[in-house]
Amino acid sequence: MKKEKVLIQDLFELKFIRSVRIKPDDNKFLYIVEGIDKKDDKYYSKIYEYDFKSKESKQLIHKKGKYFNVNYSPNGKWISFISNRDKKMKLYIMPSDGGEAEEIEFKEFYLVNYLWGKDEKNLLLTLTKKSKEEKDLEKAKKPEKKTPAVRIIDSLSYKCDGKGFLTSNKPQLYIYNIKKGKIDKQLTKKKNGILEGVLSNDSKYIYYTVFEKKDWEQNTNYIGIYKLNIKSGKEEKIDVEKGSKFALSISNDGKYLSYLGNTRVDDYTGTVNYKPFVIDLLNNSVEEILKNSDLMCIDMTVDDSGESFDSTSLKWSVRNELLFFVSDKGSCHIYCLNVSNGKIQKIFGGTGKSITFDKSKTHTIYALSNAVHPGRIIIDPGKKGETEIDPNKKYIKSHYISKPEPFRWKGYKKDIINGWILKPYGQIKGKKYPLIVEIHGGPHAQYGNSFFHEFQVLSSKGYVIFYSNPHGSSGYGEIFAKSLVARWGVPDTEDILNAIKIIKNYDYIDGNRIGVTGGSYGGFMTNWLIGHTDIFKAAVTQRSVTNLVSFFGSSDGGYYFKHEFKTTFWENIEYYLKYSPISYVKNIKTPLLIIHSENDLRAPIEQAEQLFVALKMLKRKVRFARFPEESHGLSRIGTPSRRIKRIELIVDWFNKFL
C-alpha cells in the first residue's frame, strides 16, 4: 500500500504525550494525550489510566478541556489536576477508584501550582492574590469595561510573552485543608513573592525559593532557599552557593532536597550548563551532580510539537533515585542518579527526544519522540515485558515520514558542525530539487531528533530541508554555546554558508533555488543572511529580531541583552547597530515574507514593522503577515487554524519564488 504524504491539515491528526505518573501501589499509571479539535479550533487533552496487569488503558475524564499537572495523591486515593474545562483554570480532585471530579476554586486568587502533603490532609498551594482592580475587571459584563483605564508601571518586569501584563501582586504559599475545604494559613508574605515551594514529608516544614536582591529583576540568578516551620513561623536560610535554582523537589524519604541550577551567578547568557544539586538535609551538605561534565541537564530541543507543561524535569523515584533530562548533540536523554551509591545510569540514551518520565520500584516509563514519530510511551524498556502505547500508530503506518540523514561539516574556525538533511517525498533519481535552510531560535537551543511537522510538510511539497546546530547552539558544550555571545551572526553565518556550499553541489539539489527561514533568533539570522548575501531566492522571517536598540526596551526580556552583548545601547549604540539586521536593510534583495504575531511580547511586532516599512520604501519584494491575538509561540502553541495558515503562507511563498 502506497503511503500518503504529510499534509498541512495533518496537524489535526497528530497526538502528543504530555505527562506520565505511576500510581503509588505500582499497579497503574496516568498519562495525558493532547490533540486538536478542528471544529472547535482548540487543543484538548485526555487523561488515561493504564493497568500494568491487563495492559489496557481507559479514559478517565471525557469532558473537553486541557489538563495539566495530573497527579495521584501520595497514597493513591485521589487523582488531582488543573484544567480549563470550565473556562477558568481550576484545581480538581477525584477518587482514583471512580467518581466525579470536584473543583477547588480560589476566587480571590490566581492558581499557580499545588503539591500534595504526604498525609493527604493538606495541599501546599502557590497562589497570587487578585488586586481590587483585577477583581473589578473580572466582574465587568461589558467588554470595554474589562480593560483598565490606565496601566501604571513601576516594575522593570511587568509583562511576559504568552501571559500578557503581569499581576500586581506576587505569588505566595498557602496551606489548604482538604477536609475543611478552605485555606488554613498563608505561609509567606515576601515582597517579591516566592518562586517555588515544597512540603517536608511530615508536613511540618516548607522549603521555598526567593529572589535575594532588591533589584532582583536584573539579578534573577541570585536565588536563596529557605526552610520555614509552619507552626512557629520560624525561618532559616539553607546554606547553598549563590546561583540560579528551579525545579525544587524533595526525595521520597524526605532526606534530600534537590534543584536544577548553576553557580555562575553573574552569567545570564543562557550558555551555562544547568546541573542537578542534591542537599542532604540531615548533614547539611550539598552536591552538584555531574559537576565535571560538560552537559546541559534540561531539555533544550526545539520543534513544533507544542509545550508539555510537565513538571518532570527533575523527579525522585520511590527508591530515592533522582531522574533528570540531559540535552546531548540533538537528543534529550534521561539520567538516573542513585543517591545511596552515587552511581548514574541512562534510562534513555538513544537517538530521540524524551518528553516525560517516571520510575517506581518495579516499573520504568517514559514518553519518546524522534524525527519520524510524534510520540509514544515506552513501558519497562529493556525488560522481557517491554511494551508501548502509541496514539500515533495508525497515522505513522499510513503516512510516509521522511527520515533525516545526519550531515557533518567544518564551520567557523574549522569546528565540526552537526546538522540533518531531509529529502523530499517521492524523490526521483536524476531530478534536482530546491533547498530550504531552516534556522532555530534561541540562539542557545538545539534542533534535534524530534518530530517536526513543518519540516515534513515542506519535504512532502518537494523540498530538501537542511537544518543544523551552528555555533551558539546547546547540546555541544559551554564553549560551543558561548562562541556566539556578543557577536550574533558571525560564526553561525560561516557555519551555514559553508554547509550550503557543500550541499548545493549534491546531484539532487538545484543550487540556484535556495530558500531560508527561521523564527525568533532564526528570524534574526534569516534577516542577517539576506542582508549579507544574495544566494537565497526566497526567505521567510518569523517572529524575528531586526533592531537590537529598540528590542532592548520593547521585549519582555530585552534588558538582559546587557549580558549577552556585554554593554547597553546607551553605552555603545554603534555596537548594537552593528549587530542589528535593520542596519543592512539596503542590501536586501531577496523576496521576503515577514510573519509576526501581534501579541508577541518576546520579539514585539515593532521589530517586523521596521523591516517591512524600510523594504517597502526601498521598493523590494516584501509581504507582511500579521497574526492577531497570537504570542511568540504561534508555530508551537498558537490557535490551530492560524498555525495551519502560517504553514500555508510559507509553502505558497517558497512555491512562488523557488
C-alpha positions, -999 to +999 in steps of 0.1 A: +000+000+000+014+034-010+018+057+019+002+092+020+022+124+020+023+145+052-001+174+047-006+207+064-040+196+077-024+165+093-017+187+123-053+179+134-045+141+134-013+142+154-013+133+191+013+144+217+021+128+251+023+154+279+029+135+311+031+101+328+026+093+366+028+059+382+003+051+410+019+046+444+006+010+446+027+003+414-003-012+395-013+016+372-001+049+357-017+080+344-008+097+311-021+126+291-026+127+253-031+161+236-047+167+203-066+193+183-104+196+178-107+210+143-143+221+147-137+240+180-102+252+168-088+243+202-063+220+219-079+193+242-062+167+263-074+134+276-064+116+308-059+079+305-051+052+331-031+022+321-032-011+340+001-029+341-015-063+346-042-062+319-020-040+297-051-019+288-059+018+290-091+036+299-101+072+295-109+086+329-124+120+320-145+128+290-152+165+295-134+187+269-106+208+282-068+210+287-054+191+317-022+199+334-002+188+365-021+155+367-010+135+398-020+107+422-021+117+458+008+102+479-013+071+489-031+068+456-065+075+470-071+106+448-063+119+414-057+157+411-053+180+381-055+216+369-078+223+340-096+250+320-125+227+312-149+251+330-134+282+312-112+293+341-081+274+354-092+254+385-079+226+406-098+194+407-097+163+429-115+130+422-114+095+438-089+072+420-113+043+421-140+063+402-163+092+407-168+128+397-141+154+400-148+182+425-134+216+418-115+237+442-118+273+432-099+302+447-120+332+438-097+357+455-066+342+439-049+331+407-038+294+409-001+290+401+007+254+414-002+228+440+015+199+458+001+172+480+011+168+516+024+133+524-006+126+547-031+136+521-047+160+546-033+192+531-022+208+499+006+233+495-007+260+472+011+286+453-014+314+448-013+351+437-039+373+454-060+393+430-059+431+434-092+450+438-088+463+402-083+428+388-114+416+406-135+445+394-123+439+358-133+402+361-168+411+373-174+436+345-200+425+320-193+449+291-161+440+271-149+476+272-150+476+310-127+445+311-097+467+302-083+492+327-085+529+321-047+531+325-018+508+335+007+523+359+040+506+356+067+508+383+084+474+378+110+466+352+095+431+348+058+439+340+049+417+310+056+382+298+050+367+264+021+343+264+007+358+297+004+394+289+007+421+317+017+405+350-004+407+381+003+435+406+007+410+435+033+383+437+029+345+444+028+333+480+025+299+497-007+288+515-018+256+532-052+243+521-071+219+544-088+193+522-113+182+549-123+217+558-123+227+521-105+260+528-072+277+531-059+272+567-029+296+566-008+319+545+028+308+549+048+335+532+045+373+527+075+380+506+077+414+489+090+399+457+069+367+461+082+332+461+093+311+431+087+275+443+078+256+474+077+220+486+064+204+518+085+182+541+072+146+544+059+152+579+042+184+567+059+204+595+082+225+572+082+240+538+112+248+517+109+276+492+130+297+468+130+335+465+150+362+447+177+375+471+184+410+457+164+442+459+169+448+422+161+412+415+147+419+380+183+425+368+197+398+391+175+368+387+204+343+393+206+354+430+181+329+444+180+316+480+164+286+496+146+289+529+132+265+554+100+276+573+085+259+604+048+260+596+036+260+632+061+286+647+067+306+616+105+304+623+125+307+592+161+298+584+182+300+552+197+269+537+234+273+532+240+268+494+261+286+469+246+316+451+232+309+417+201+300+397+177+275+412+145+259+399+126+226+398+127+223+436+118+188+448+121+166+479+130+129+480+105+102+488+121+096+523+124+133+530+161+133+535+171+151+504+162+184+487+171+188+450+170+215+424+184+224+390+207+254+386+243+265+384+267+287+405+278+311+377+257+338+393+266+367+370+263+348+337+229+354+321+237+344+286+218+311+287+250+292+278+260+279+313+250+243+319+223+236+344+230+207+367+211+189+394+221+198+430+212+175+460+211+188+495+215+163+523+191+178+549+205+157+578+241+165+572+237+200+557+258+192+527+253+200+490+265+180+460+265+192+424+257+162+402+278+157+370+299+187+382+329+179+359+308+171+328+300+195+300+263+186+299+232+207+299+207+189+322+175+203+308+157+197+275+169+224+250+153+208+219+131+230+197+103+217+174+067+225+167+051+198+189+038+222+215+048+226+251+044+197+276+035+218+307+050+189+326+070+192+359+092+162+355+124+180+346+136+166+380+119+138+397+125+114+427+116+078+425+103+058+455+137+043+458+154+077+462+167+078+427+168+112+410+158+113+374+166+142+350+170+152+314+203+158+295+205+175+262+233+160+241+241+165+205+205+168+192+189+143+216+173+146+250+183+117+273+171+106+307+197+100+335+191+083+368+212+090+400+212+065+428+219+087+458+229+058+481+259+049+460+263+079+437+261+058+405+244+073+374+228+053+346+210+062+315+173+054+314+172+065+278+204+073+259+195+067+223+185+089+194+154+109+202+138+134+225+125+121+258+093+141+268+084+129+303+092+101+327+085+083+359+100+053+378+087+031+406+100+000+424+092-023+396+084-001+366+101+025+344+081+045+318+089+074+296+075+092+265+097+095+235+096+114+202+120+112+173+124+126+138+099+101+123+074+098+152+055+125+172+055+105+204+047+072+222+051+058+257+077+031+264+069+008+293+096-011+311+123-006+284+149-035+281+128-059+302+110-090+290+076-074+292+086-042+274+056-027+256+044+007+243+014+029+240+013+046+206-016+071+200+000+079+166+003+042+154-024+045+127-011+078+114+025+066+112+015+034+095-004+052+067+020+081+060+054+085+045+076+102+071+109+114+056+139+102+077+166+129+081+202+120+073+230+133+096+253+158+080+286+170+095+310+196+081+336+221+090+323+255+100+338+286+117+374+280+128+372+245+112+350+233+141+328+203+133+291+213+130+262+189+131+230+190+110+205+170+091+192+167+056+156+158+049+150+145+014+117+152-005+087+128-007+089+105-037+124+116-047+132+108-084+167+098-093+183+124-115+158+152-106+171+184-089+151+198-060+151+233-043+167+236-009+152+253+022+175+262+050+158+262+085+175+280+114+164+275+150+157+301+176+173+307+210+200+311+199+211+288+228+189+258+219+192+228+196+174+213+167+174+176+172+160+141+169+124+151+174+093+153+152+088+185+132+055+187+113+066+218+093+097+201+080+077+170+070+052+192+051+079+210+032+095+177+024+062+164+010+059+195-012+091+186-030+117+205-010+150+193+005+153+206+041+186+214+058+186+222+095+215+223+119+231+233+152+256+260+143+278+279+168+258+291+198+236+260+200+231+240+231+240+203+235+276+206+224+292+221+255+296+255+270+325+267+249+305+260+217+274+278+231+294+308+243+311+312+209+281+333+197+279+356+227+284+393+218+287+385+181+254+373+167+255+364+131+293+360+129+304+323+135+270+308+126+269+327+093+301+310+083+288+276+095+256+279+075+272+292+043+300+266+044+273+239+046+253+254+017+285+254-005+287+217+000+251+207-002+242+228-033+266+206-053+248+174-045+233+159-077+197+161-064+200+198-053+192+228-076+219+252-063+200+281-080+169+276-059+177+280-023+154+295+004+159+303+041+136+306+070+137+307+108+119+320+139+130+343+168+168+341+166+163+320+135+144+350+121+173+373+131+196+350+112+173+350+082+173+388+081+211+389+087+219+364+059+198+381+032+214+414+043+249+399+038+245+375+008+223+372-023+224+334-027+189+330-015+160+332-040+133+335-012+131+340+025+106+338+053+114+356+085+093+347+116+089+365+150+122+380+142+146+405+158+157+433+135+168+462+157+186+454+189+183+490+201+145+491+202+143+454+212+163+462+244+133+482+257+103+467+240+109+429+246+098+413+279+134+403+284+153+427+262+172+444+290+191+411+296+209+419+264+233+439+285+247+404+295+246+389+260+264+419+244+284+430+275+271+465+273+239+486+269+228+505+238+232+539+256+268+530+264+276+517+229+249+523+203+273+517+174+279+481+187+241+474+189+235+488+154+265+468+141+247+436+151+212+447+140+199+433+107+180+466+101+214+483+096+218+462+064+183+466+050+196+484+019+214+452+009+183+430+010+172+420-025+157+386-016+119+383-018+109+383+018+077+371+037+075+386+072+054+365+096+048+380+131+022+378+159+006+410+171+007+399+208+043+388+207+060+403+238+093+384+233+101+399+199+074+427+197+058+433+163+075+467+160+106+447+150+087+434+120+071+467+112+105+484+110+117+459+085+085+459+064+084+497+061+121+500+052+117+473+024+085+488+010+102+523+008+131+506-009+106+490-034+117+454-026+095+423-028+081+420+006+048+409+022+038+412+059+016+386+075+003+397+109-014+372+132-039+388+156-040+376+193-011+353+189+021+352+210+058+344+202+048+307+203+025+308+173+042+279+155+040+256+186+010+266+207-009+292+185-046+288+176-046+257+154-063+274+124-037+301+125-009+275+127-023+260+096-025+294+078+011+301+088+024+270+071+002+276+041+018+311+037+053+296+040+046+270+014+030+294-010+059+319-007+085+293-015+064+278-043+062+312-059+099+321-057+116+287-057 
